[in-house]
Amino acid sequence: MTDFDDPRLDMDAAMRQTLALYHQRIEAERQGQGGPHRHMAVGPATGRLINLLAGSLDAPHILELGTSLGYSTIWLADAARATGGRVTTLELEAEKSASAREMAEQAGLARWVD
């Protein structure tokens, strides 16, 4: 059981599944099997924290600089969905941006992310 299987977390199945994919990638990188891009600085505990902080605001417009592979974007978009907010995120590398977009779609959060 992971932290994300905890029923006290208000998280839908699509987000749980998407986070599980990110966590598999994080673990692979820890074991030296990372691809051409190292993963993000934000981990699961920080993800939960930024979700909690953003979710405490009323309809926030969140600006994220440096999307990377979209892990923090998922957490922020989940908070935006819950509060009626939006996330605008920027990434210079097209490959990372495309991956982040795909993960947001898989998590069912793409409509809250620009």
C-alpha positions as CSV (number, residue, x, y, z in Angstrom):
1,M,0.0,0.0,0.0
2,T,1.3,3.4,-0.9
3,D,0.6,6.8,0.6
4,F,-1.8,7.3,-2.3
5,D,-4.0,4.3,-1.4
6,D,-5.0,6.0,1.8
7,P,-8.8,6.5,1.6
8,R,-8.5,9.8,3.5
9,L,-6.9,11.4,0.5
10,D,-9.6,12.8,-1.8
11,M,-8.1,11.6,-5.0
12,D,-9.8,10.0,-8.0
13,A,-8.7,6.8,-9.7
14,A,-7.2,8.5,-12.8
15,M,-5.0,10.7,-10.6
16,R,-3.9,7.7,-8.5
17,Q,-3.0,5.8,-11.6
18,T,-1.1,8.7,-13.1
19,L,0.9,9.3,-9.9
20,A,1.7,5.6,-9.8
21,L,3.3,5.9,-13.2
22,Y,5.4,8.9,-12.0
23,H,6.4,7.0,-8.9
24,Q,7.6,4.0,-11.0
25,R,9.8,6.5,-13.0
26,I,11.2,8.0,-9.8
27,E,12.1,4.6,-8.5
28,A,13.7,3.6,-11.8
29,E,15.8,6.7,-11.7
30,R,16.9,6.0,-8.1
31,Q,18.2,2.7,-9.4
32,G,20.1,4.3,-12.2
33,Q,17.6,3.5,-15.0
34,G,16.6,7.1,-15.8
35,G,16.0,8.2,-19.3
36,P,17.5,11.2,-21.0
37,H,15.7,13.5,-18.5
38,R,16.1,13.3,-14.8
39,H,12.8,13.6,-12.9
40,M,11.7,16.6,-11.0
41,A,12.8,18.0,-7.6
42,V,9.2,17.7,-6.3
43,G,8.5,14.4,-4.7
44,P,5.4,12.8,-3.2
45,A,5.5,14.7,0.2
46,T,6.0,18.0,-1.5
47,G,3.3,17.2,-4.1
48,R,0.8,16.6,-1.3
49,L,1.9,19.9,0.4
50,I,1.5,22.1,-2.7
51,N,-1.8,20.4,-3.4
52,L,-3.0,21.2,0.2
53,L,-1.7,24.8,-0.1
54,A,-3.2,25.5,-3.5
55,G,-6.4,23.8,-2.5
56,S,-6.9,26.2,0.4
57,L,-7.2,29.1,-2.0
58,D,-10.5,30.2,-3.6
59,A,-10.2,29.6,-7.4
60,P,-6.5,30.3,-7.7
61,H,-4.7,31.1,-10.9
62,I,-1.5,29.2,-10.4
63,L,1.7,30.0,-12.5
64,E,4.2,27.2,-12.6
65,L,7.6,28.0,-14.1
66,G,9.4,24.8,-15.3
67,T,6.9,22.1,-15.9
68,S,9.5,19.4,-16.4
69,L,7.6,16.1,-16.7
70,G,4.5,17.5,-15.1
71,Y,4.5,15.8,-11.7
72,S,3.9,19.0,-9.7
73,T,1.5,20.1,-12.4
74,I,-0.7,17.1,-11.6
75,W,-0.8,18.1,-8.0
76,L,-1.6,21.7,-8.7
77,A,-4.2,20.9,-11.3
78,D,-6.0,18.6,-8.8
79,A,-6.2,21.5,-6.4
80,A,-7.4,23.8,-9.2
81,R,-10.1,21.3,-10.1
82,A,-11.3,21.2,-6.5
83,T,-11.4,25.0,-6.1
84,G,-12.4,26.2,-9.6
85,G,-8.9,27.5,-10.4
86,R,-6.5,27.1,-13.3
87,V,-2.8,26.2,-13.8
88,T,-0.7,27.9,-16.3
89,T,2.6,26.1,-16.7
90,L,5.7,26.8,-18.8
91,E,8.4,24.4,-20.1
92,L,11.1,25.2,-22.6
93,E,11.8,21.6,-23.7
94,A,9.1,20.4,-26.1
95,E,9.6,16.7,-25.2
96,K,9.0,17.4,-21.5
97,S,6.0,19.6,-22.3
98,A,4.5,16.9,-24.5
99,S,5.0,14.3,-21.7
100,A,3.5,16.6,-19.1
101,R,0.5,17.3,-21.3
102,E,-0.1,13.6,-21.9
103,M,0.1,12.9,-18.1
104,A,-2.4,15.7,-17.4
105,E,-4.8,14.2,-19.9
106,Q,-4.4,10.7,-18.4
107,A,-5.1,12.1,-15.0
108,G,-8.3,13.7,-16.3
109,L,-6.9,17.2,-15.4
110,A,-6.0,18.7,-18.8
111,R,-9.0,21.0,-18.8
112,W,-7.5,22.8,-15.7
113,V,-4.1,23.3,-17.3
114,D,-2.8,25.7,-19.9
